[in-house]
Amino acid sequence: MTRPQVLTTRAALQEALAPARRSGAKVALVPTMGALHAGHASLLREARARAGAGPVVVSVFVNPLQFAPGEDLDRYPRTLEADLEVCAAEGADLVFAPSVAEVYPGGPDPDPVTGMTTVVPGPLAERLEGRTRPTHFRGVLTVVAKLLGLVRPDVAVFGEKDYQQLVLVRRMVLDLCLGVDVVGAPTVREPDGLALSSRNRFLDAEQREAATALPRTLHAAVGEAPYGLRAALDAARAELRASPGVDLDYLEIAGPDLEPLPEDPAAGTPCRVLIAARVGSTRLIDNLPAVLGTPSERSG
């Protein structure tokens, strides 16, 4: 198991990538905030499959620009040595672990007049996660744009657990003509269905049990989706009512690109069921794909 090369500056990153650029080898990027787990390992495997013999680059950077005041920036786990073991086990070649000053030389100042240039994500960022975290996706897209500019990958791999992020990154890459293949990898789950997350470590035993309400709620919606949008939402809400210890933020069913659905979608309409909730002081998100049918299909 070969330890990946760790790079902390832009200059070192460019030097390490120079051979791949000269040879035309495919480069894959997996952007992360560290605290890597089996879900991230699956992203690294997808990146390796996409890059072939080319380099797989993993960024490990806790991005302050996507945390609002009062959010868990200081609490967010930083476990670089353990992260390097995961990267080594999955065959990553380069780990870019810069300081905040290296990524934001002038400081991560979000002030709209005096601050740096940032990416304005558009109206989708105002829904779902954006309702409670209005500046979050500006921070996410700004740092992703920086990483894409620095690495210039052929492919970038993101997890589907952060589904709104995935949709917004794809839209940014398309709208800004960045020429990167953005790949979404399926969510990795615990045996009881809970989506793997670096924040799961903040749950005590009782909260950990309560958190399984999130995947149960999603599966309830998916199970009733063949009988229409209303049936899916009613089943999900019933599951939540029977699940104490969960403070719901949102539960929505939207189209594959998170576009709003009509009240009576046509049979065969693909969709995404999304949920966010707090369990104790820990905020969790999850989602699943589904296909909607019509109410009349139940009697058939």
C-alpha positions in Angstrom: 0.0 0.0 0.0 1.7 3.2 -1.2 1.1 6.4 0.7 -0.1 9.2 -1.6 1.9 12.3 -2.1 0.7 15.0 0.2 0.6 18.6 -1.3 -0.2 21.7 0.6 0.5 24.5 -1.9 -0.8 25.4 -5.4 2.7 25.3 -6.8 3.4 21.8 -5.5 0.1 20.6 -6.9 0.9 22.0 -10.3 4.3 20.4 -10.3 2.9 17.0 -9.3 0.3 17.1 -12.1 2.7 18.3 -14.8 3.7 14.8 -15.9 0.1 13.8 -16.4 -0.6 16.9 -18.4 2.4 16.4 -20.6 1.4 12.8 -21.3 -2.3 13.4 -21.7 -3.2 11.0 -19.0 -6.7 11.3 -17.6 -7.0 13.0 -14.2 -9.7 12.4 -11.7 -10.6 14.6 -8.7 -12.5 13.7 -5.5 -13.2 16.9 -3.5 -13.7 16.2 0.2 -13.6 18.0 3.5 -11.8 15.0 5.1 -13.0 12.8 7.9 -13.1 10.1 5.2 -15.2 6.9 5.6 -16.4 4.0 3.5 -18.6 6.4 1.5 -15.6 8.4 0.5 -13.7 5.2 -0.3 -16.4 4.3 -2.8 -15.8 7.7 -4.5 -12.1 7.0 -4.7 -12.8 3.6 -6.3 -15.1 5.3 -8.9 -12.4 7.9 -9.6 -9.8 5.2 -10.1 -12.0 3.4 -12.5 -12.6 6.6 -14.5 -8.9 7.7 -14.5 -7.4 4.3 -15.4 -3.7 4.7 -15.1 -3.9 8.5 -14.7 -3.6 10.2 -11.3 -6.4 10.3 -8.8 -6.4 13.6 -6.8 -8.2 13.9 -3.4 -8.6 17.3 -1.9 -9.0 17.5 1.9 -10.1 20.9 2.9 -12.6 22.1 5.4 -14.1 25.1 3.5 -14.9 28.0 5.8 -16.9 29.8 3.1 -19.7 27.2 3.2 -20.3 27.5 7.0 -22.5 30.3 8.3 -21.9 31.9 11.7 -23.0 29.5 14.4 -22.6 26.4 12.2 -20.2 23.6 13.1 -17.0 24.8 11.4 -14.9 24.4 14.5 -16.5 21.2 15.4 -16.1 19.6 12.0 -13.7 16.6 12.4 -10.1 17.0 11.0 -8.4 13.6 10.7 -5.7 14.0 8.1 -3.6 11.0 9.1 -6.6 8.6 9.1 -7.7 10.2 5.8 -4.3 9.4 4.2 -4.7 5.7 5.2 -8.1 5.6 3.4 -6.5 7.3 0.3 -3.6 4.9 0.3 -5.9 1.9 0.6 -7.9 3.0 -2.4 -4.9 3.9 -4.5 -5.1 7.7 -4.6 -2.0 9.3 -6.0 -2.1 12.9 -4.7 -3.8 14.4 -1.7 -4.1 18.2 -1.8 -4.5 19.4 1.8 -4.0 23.2 1.6 -4.4 25.8 4.4 -7.2 28.3 4.3 -4.7 31.0 3.3 -3.6 28.9 0.3 -7.1 28.5 -1.0 -8.2 32.1 -0.1 -5.1 34.3 -0.2 -7.1 37.4 0.6 -9.2 35.7 3.2 -12.6 34.0 2.8 -14.5 37.3 2.9 -18.1 36.9 1.8 -18.8 40.6 1.8 -20.6 41.5 -1.4 -18.7 44.8 -1.9 -15.2 44.3 -0.5 -14.8 40.5 -0.7 -13.4 38.2 -3.3 -15.2 36.9 -6.4 -17.6 34.1 -5.6 -19.9 31.8 -7.6 -23.6 32.8 -7.4 -25.4 29.5 -7.6 -28.8 30.7 -8.9 -32.4 30.1 -7.6 -32.0 26.3 -6.9 -29.6 27.2 -4.1 -32.5 29.0 -2.3 -34.6 25.9 -1.9 -34.1 22.8 0.3 -30.7 23.2 2.0 -30.7 26.9 0.9 -33.8 27.8 3.0 -31.9 27.2 6.2 -28.4 27.7 4.9 -28.7 30.7 2.5 -25.0 31.2 1.8 -23.9 27.5 1.9 -23.9 26.8 -1.8 -22.1 30.0 -2.8 -19.3 28.7 -0.6 -19.5 25.2 -2.0 -19.5 26.2 -5.6 -16.7 28.8 -5.1 -14.3 26.2 -3.6 -15.3 23.6 -6.2 -14.6 26.1 -9.0 -11.2 26.8 -7.4 -10.4 23.1 -7.2 -11.5 22.4 -10.7 -9.3 25.3 -11.9 -6.3 24.1 -9.9 -6.5 20.4 -10.8 -8.1 20.7 -14.2 -9.5 17.2 -14.0 -11.2 15.2 -16.8 -13.6 13.8 -14.2 -14.8 14.9 -10.7 -16.6 12.4 -8.5 -19.2 13.5 -5.9 -21.5 11.5 -3.6 -25.2 11.4 -4.2 -25.9 11.8 -0.5 -25.3 15.6 -1.0 -27.7 15.5 -3.9 -28.5 19.2 -4.2 -24.7 19.9 -4.2 -24.2 17.4 -7.0 -27.0 19.0 -9.1 -25.6 22.5 -8.6 -22.0 21.5 -9.4 -23.2 19.9 -12.6 -25.2 23.0 -13.5 -22.1 25.2 -12.7 -19.9 23.1 -14.9 -22.4 23.3 -17.7 -23.1 27.0 -17.4 -19.5 28.1 -17.0 -18.2 25.7 -19.8 -15.7 24.1 -17.5 -15.4 20.9 -19.5 -15.4 18.4 -16.6 -17.3 15.1 -16.4 -19.2 15.3 -13.1 -20.0 11.8 -11.8 -22.4 11.1 -9.0 -21.7 7.9 -7.0 -24.4 6.1 -5.0 -24.8 6.7 -1.2 -23.1 4.1 1.0 -25.1 3.1 4.0 -24.8 1.3 7.3 -26.5 -2.1 7.6 -29.6 -0.4 9.1 -29.8 2.0 6.2 -28.4 5.2 7.7 -26.3 7.0 5.2 -22.6 7.3 6.1 -21.7 10.8 7.1 -18.8 12.3 9.0 -21.4 13.9 11.3 -22.7 10.5 12.4 -19.9 10.4 15.0 -21.7 13.1 16.9 -24.7 10.9 17.6 -25.0 9.1 20.9 -26.5 5.6 21.0 -30.1 6.8 21.4 -29.7 9.5 18.7 -28.1 7.0 16.4 -31.2 4.8 16.7 -33.5 7.7 16.2 -31.6 8.7 13.0 -32.7 5.6 11.2 -36.0 7.3 10.8 -34.5 9.2 7.9 -33.9 6.2 5.6 -37.1 4.6 6.8 -39.0 7.8 5.8 -37.4 7.7 2.4 -38.2 4.1 1.8 -41.8 4.6 2.9 -42.0 7.3 0.2 -40.3 5.1 -2.4 -42.6 2.2 -1.6 -45.7 4.3 -2.2 -44.4 6.2 -5.2 -46.1 3.8 -7.7 -49.4 5.1 -6.3 -48.7 8.8 -6.9 -47.0 11.8 -5.4 -49.6 12.3 -2.7 -49.4 8.7 -1.6 -45.6 8.9 -1.4 -45.6 12.0 0.7 -48.4 10.7 3.0 -46.5 7.5 3.7 -43.3 9.4 4.5 -45.1 11.8 6.8 -46.7 8.9 8.6 -43.4 7.3 9.2 -42.0 10.5 10.6 -45.0 10.9 13.0 -44.1 7.5 14.4 -40.4 8.4 14.8 -39.6 10.4 18.0 -36.3 12.3 18.4 -36.3 13.7 14.8 -36.7 17.4 14.2 -37.7 17.7 10.6 -36.3 20.5 8.5 -37.7 19.5 5.1 -39.2 16.5 3.3 -39.7 17.0 -0.4 -40.1 15.1 -3.7 -38.7 16.8 -6.7 -37.6 16.0 -10.2 -34.1 14.5 -11.0 -32.6 18.0 -11.4 -34.6 19.1 -8.3 -37.2 20.9 -10.5 -40.6 21.2 -8.9 -43.1 18.5 -9.9 -46.7 19.2 -11.0 -49.5 18.2 -8.5 -50.3 15.1 -10.6 -47.1 13.9 -12.3 -47.5 11.5 -15.2 -46.9 7.8 -14.6 -43.3 6.9 -15.0 -42.0 10.3 -13.8 -38.6 9.9 -12.2 -38.1 11.9 -9.0 -35.9 12.3 -5.9 -37.1 12.1 -2.4 -35.1 14.3 -0.1 -35.0 14.8 3.7 -33.1 16.9 6.2 -33.6 16.8 10.0 -31.8 17.3 13.3 -31.3 14.5 15.7 -30.1 16.1 18.9 -27.8 18.9 17.7 -26.6 17.0 14.6 -28.1 17.9 11.2 -28.4 15.0 8.8 -29.5 14.8 5.1 -30.4 11.9 2.9 -32.2 11.1 -0.4 -33.4 8.3 -2.7 -34.5 8.0 -6.3 -38.0 6.9 -7.1 -40.5 6.6 -10.0 -44.0 7.9 -9.6 -47.0 6.1 -10.8 -50.7 7.1 -10.6 -53.3 6.6 -7.8 -55.4 4.3 -10.2 -52.6 1.8 -10.3 -53.3 0.6 -6.8 -56.6 -0.9 -7.8 -55.0 -2.6 -10.8 
